[in-house]
Amino acid sequence: MKSKRILYVSSDLFPFSSENPISLSVLRATKFMQSIGNDVRIFMPRFGVINERRHQLHEVIRLSGMNLLINDIDQPLLIKVASIPDARLQVYFIDNEEYFKRKAIYEDENGIFFQDNDERALFFTKGVLETVKRLNWKPDIIHIYGWISSFIPLYIKNFYKNDPVYQNVKIVSSIYNKPFQGCLNKEIIKKIKLDGIKPRKLKLLETPDYFNLIKFCMYFSDAIIKGDLTFPQEIEDYIKIKKLLVLKYYPVEKIEKVYQQFYKETVLEEIN
């Protein structure tokens, strides 16, 4: 599998975030896929805990300046970039003063889940998909990691379904058994409906807890990769009922050629 365009969208990426299963998986997968001749791009949120000076982030003026409509309010989009050390890979950071300036990721200093995490996820989703359009770069595969990326499959299959940039793209979602406590803001359905997406597609979000969000993400994806060995029975049952295409769990150190084969033999089968 060579000369494919692969977009990775992730909540985490080492060394910009801590070492964890997501951040290390994305690092390993992106470096390998580029090394065998694919055109790879990476997007992640510019959380306030990321040290811009240490990681040499800088704003891309030609990509910044757009406003994204979130809950009927214009929010300005900033795009910053940096490079992964020891790799010729650029990372694009989605930034906004309202959503990502705070020196925290998903919770405040008391461990309380931010009330606007739903809007942060929607802003991240639109920020990624609009910036890819501005780059005039049409991906063959979009591989997403982390719950903050979970609305991307919905928006590609609905809001952007007639956009040439996203025609025939295959969406792969890596899922993890790392739930957050509580729920997203229950106004999330109303906010998504403002983008013209029909409410019947949003039923799982009536209770927007972590595992319903995972089911929702899987439903609109073309393929699933298990990032953990075990999951609650409700997730396993959902996979069986919906007859989803799933790659079983592999340790991070074994994913490179496994992902390559999975992309080539299953995900890309319809467009090869």
N, C-alpha and C positions, 0 to 999 in steps of 0.2 A: 504494500500500500504506500504509494508515493504521490507527491504533488497534489495532495488534498489540502483544503483550507479548513483548519480546525480552530474553533473558538472555544476557549476555556473560560468559564465564568464561575468565580469562587468567592466564598466568604473569607477564605484563608489561603495564604501562600507564604511558605518560608523562603527568605528570611524576613519578610515584612510583617509576618505574624509569628506566633510561637510555634514550636515544633509540636504537631499533633497529626492524627491520621489524615485529615483533609489537606493541611498545608504541605505535608511531605508527599502525599499522593499526587497533588497537582504539580509540584516541582519535578517529581520523577517522570510523570507522564509527558509534560510539556517538553522537557529537555530531550527525552527520547524521541518523541514524534517529530521534533524539529531535526534531530540528528539523522533521521532516515529520509529526509527530503520533503517533509510537509511544511506548509506555511501556517505557522501557529501564532495566534494572538491570545492575550490573557487580560481579563478584566476582574477587578475586585473593588470593594468599597474603600475609600480613603478614611478609615476610622481615625478618630483623633488621637489614638494611642500610637499611631505610626509616626516615627520621627522623620520628618521630611528632610532635615539637614543630613542626618546620618545616611539615609537611603537615597539621597540626591534626587528627590522628586522635584519636578518643575512643571509649571503649567503650560499646556499647549493652547495658545491663544486662538488658533484657527479652529479648534474643536470646541472651545468654551464659548459661553455667552448665550447659549440657547436657553429658553425657559421651558420647563416641563410642567404640565398642569396636573397637580395632585390635589384631590378633594376640592376641585374648583379654585385652587389658588396657584398662581404662577410661582414656580421655584427655580432659581437660576442654577444652571448646570456648569460645574467646573471640571475640566479634564486635566489630570496630571499624569506624568509618565516617569518611569524609572526602568532600570535594567536589572535583570537578575545577574549577580556576580558570576563570573566564569561561564556565562552563556550569552549568546547573541539574541536574547529574548527581551522584548519590550513588554512592560506591564502598564496597562492603562488603569488609572484610579478614578472612580466616580466620586465627586466631592460636591458638597453643598454646606453652607454655613449653618443652616437650620438643622440639618439632619446628621452631619458627620463631624462637626467641630468639637463636640463634647469629648472629654478624655475618658471615654468608656466605649464598650462595644454594644452590648445589648441590655445591660442592667446598670442602675445607679449605684452609689457607694453603699447603699443599704441592701443591695441584692434585689431591688425591685425592677421588674421588667419594664422597659420604657413604654409608655402609653402610645407613642407614635411609631413603634417598630413596624407596624403595618405600612405606614406611609413611607418609612425609610426603605422598606422592601420594594414598594411600588416605584419609588424614585430611582432606586438602583436598577430595577428592571427596565424602565423607560430610558434611563441614562445609557445603559449598555446598548440597547437595541437602536436608539437614535444615533449614537456615536458610530456604531458599525456602519450604518447607512452613510454617515458623513465621510467615512473612510472609503466609501465606494468599494467595499470588500465583501464579496458574497461567500459565506461559509458553506461547506459541505456538511460539517458536523458541528453542533453546539453541545459541549459537554459541561454540565452544571454540577456544582458542589455547594452544599450548605443551604439551610432553609431560607436564607435571605434571597436566594436565587430562584425560589420555588414558583414564582409567578411567570417566569420567562416562558415555559412551555405554553401556558394559557395565552399569553399575549401574542406569541408567534402564530398559534393556531387560530386566533380570533382577530385581535386588533390589527395584526400585520399580515393577515392571511393572503391579501392581494398584493403585497409588496414584492416586487421582483427579487429584492435582496434575500428574502426568506423563502422563496419558492423552492420546494423539494429538499429543504434542509432537514437533516435528521437530528433529533434531540435525544441525547443520552443523559440520564440523571443518576448520579451516584448518591445513594441514600445511606444514612448513618443512624445508629441507635443512640443518639445523644440528645434526648428531649430537653426543651426548655420548660420551666415551670409556668403554669398558667396558660393563658390564651393571648392571641393577638386581639387588638381592638375589634369588638363585634360590629363596628361600623364598616368593616372592610368590604362587605358585599356592596353596600351603598356606594362606596368610593370607586369600586371597580365598575359598577353599573354606569357611572358617569362617563366611562370610556366607550359606552355603547355595547358592552358585553352582556348577553342575556342572563337573567338571574337563574334560570334552570341549570346553567353550567356551573353555578357557584354553590350548589346545595351543601357540599362538604364543608364549606366555610361558615355554615350557620353556627358551628362550634369550632372556631379556628385554633384548636390546640395543635401541638407539634405533629402528632401522628395523622390527624386529618389533613394537615398541610402536606405531609409526605404522600398520602394517598392522592390528594389533589394534583400534586406535581407529577406523580407516576401516571395518572390517568391521561394527561396531555402529552406525555413523553413517548418516544418511539422505542426506547430500550432503557433498562434499569441495570445498574451495577451495584451490588451489595458491598458497602464499605465496612461492614461489621459482620461477624460470624452469626450472631443471633439477633432476632427481632421479635417483638411481641406477636402473638398469634394473630391479632387483628390485621397486621401487615401481611403476614404469610397468607392468610385467608383471602385478603384483597387481591394479592398477586395471582392466586389460583382462579378466583372468580372472574377477574378481568383478562385472564390468559395473557399476562404481560411477558414480554421477552426479557429474560433476566440472566445476567452473568453472576455466578456465585462468588462468594468472598474469596479474595486472594490477598495474602500479606503484601504490604507496600513493596517489598524488595522483589516481588515476582510479577508485578503488574505490567511491565513494559510490553513484552511480546504478547501477553495474554490480551491486553487492550487492543494492540495492533490487530490480532487475529479476530477479536470480537467486532471491531469496527469494519474490517474488510469482509468477513464472511457473513455477517448478519445485518449490521446497521447500514452498510453501504450497498448491500446486495441489489436494492431496487434502482440505484442510480448508476451502477457500473455497467 
